[in-house]
Amino acid sequence: MMGTLLRGTVAGAAGTTVLNAVTYGDMAVRGRPTSSAPEGTVEALADLTGVTVGGTGETRGNRLTGLGALSGIVTGVGVGTAVAVLRKAGVRLPLWMGGVLTGALAMAVTDLSMAELDVSDPRTWSGTDWLSDAIPHLIYGLVTYGIMTAGEQRT
């Protein structure tokens, strides 16, 4: 089981790195701003749980930004690990389907949490907003699932 957890963790970390690279590349090419949703989600979770994020002004904002980025890493690694456990339990999908579903799962975790916490309402997003979210998550899923299944015997 430790091998399964390690494989999922490594695959999720690699997928998260690629998701971040695609997202930052999109920002560089289109000149679009960074999203405030990750720190908004952290702030809403802190408020909901009664946890205080220390500091004021810029210091507190910087902490929220850092915690938002870390929460994305935790989500990506966690989804990779969860999918590895599902594979170990017998859920074995073709690479393309497993990749798409892994990306969709990661996207659902982030988007549904933002919606539930009233940070953002995906129902109001434009087509461009959806593509800016879906494409990096799709690539995350394909990389994560691809690494997770690399080296397995194919029949």
N, C-alpha and C positions, 0 to 999 in steps of 0.2 A: 504493500500500500504506500510506503514511503516513496518508492519509485514513481508511482502514479501521481502523487502530490507534487513531487519535484518536477516531473515532466510538465504538469499543468501550470505550475508556477513559472517555470522558465518560458513556456510557450506564451503564457499571458503577459509576461514581462516583455518579450520580444514583440508581441502584437501591440502592446501599449506604446512601445517606442516607435513603431511604424505609424500608429494612429497619430501620435504627437507630431512626427515628421511631416505627415501628409497635411495635418491641420496647419502647422506653422508654414509649410510651403504654400498652402492656399492663401494664408494671410499675406505672405510676402508677394505673391503674384498679383492678387487682387487688391492689395492695400487695405484689406478690411481689418477692423479692430478685433482685439481679443474679446472673447465672451466673458461676461461677468457672472454667468450662471454657476460655475463651480464655486466661487466664493460666496455667492448668494445662497447656494444650497447648504454650504457649511454653516453660514450664519443662521439660516433658518433651522437647521438641525441643532445648533448650539442653543438657540432660543427655545426650541421645543423641549430639549432635555435639561435646560437649566444650567448648561455649561457656559462659563464666562470665557470669552476670547479676550485676553488681556490687551492693554494698551488703549490709546486713543488716537484719533485722526489717522495720519499716514502709517504709524506703527501698527495699529490694529488692522488697517486695510492691507498692509503687507503680510501680516500673519494670515489673514483670511485668504489672500491670493496663494500663499504657500500651502495652506491647508487644503484649498480647493484643488491645486495641482496634485498634492499627495493623495487626495481622495480619488482622483482619476486613476492614479497608479494602483491604488488598492482595489478599485473596481475592476480594472483590466486584469490584474493578477488573480483576483478572486474568481472572476468569470472563467478564466483559463483553468484554474484549479477545479472549479465545479464541473466543467465540461470533461475534464480528465477523469473525474470520479464517475460521471455518467458513462463514459466509454468503458471504464473498468467494470461497471455494472452490466455491460452488454449492449449499450446504445451505440451502435457502430453505423455511421452514415458515410456515403461517398464524400470525397474531399470537398467537392463543390457545395453539396448540401450542408455538410457539417460546418463549412466555413461561413456560409450565408447565415445559418441558424445561430452560430456562435456570435457573429457580428450583431445580429438582430437582438440576441439576448443582452449583450453589453449595451446596446443602444436603448433597449427597453428599461434596463436598470437605471440608466442615467436620466432618460427623458421622463419616465414615470415618477421618479423621485422628485424631479424639478416641478412637475405638474402637481403632485400631491402636496408639496410644500409651498405652492403658489409662488415659485421663483420664476417660472416661465410657463406659458400655455402653448403647447405645440399646435393646438388647433388654430392658432393665429399666425403660425409661421408661413412665410412665403415659400414658393417652390425652391428658390435659391437657398433659403435657410435649411430646408429639408435636405437638399443635396449636400450642403456643407456639413451636415450631421451624418447623413447616411453613407456617403462615400468613405470617409475615414473609418467608420465602424465596419463597413463591409470588408475593407482591406485588413483591419484588425482581425476580423473573424477568419479570413482566409489564411493569414499568416499564422495566427494562433493555432488553428486547427491543422494546418499544414505541418507545423513544427511538432505538434502533439502526435501526429500520425507518422512522421518521418521514421523510416527504418522498420516499420511494421511489415509483416508478410502480406502481400496482396494476393488474392485468389481470383 
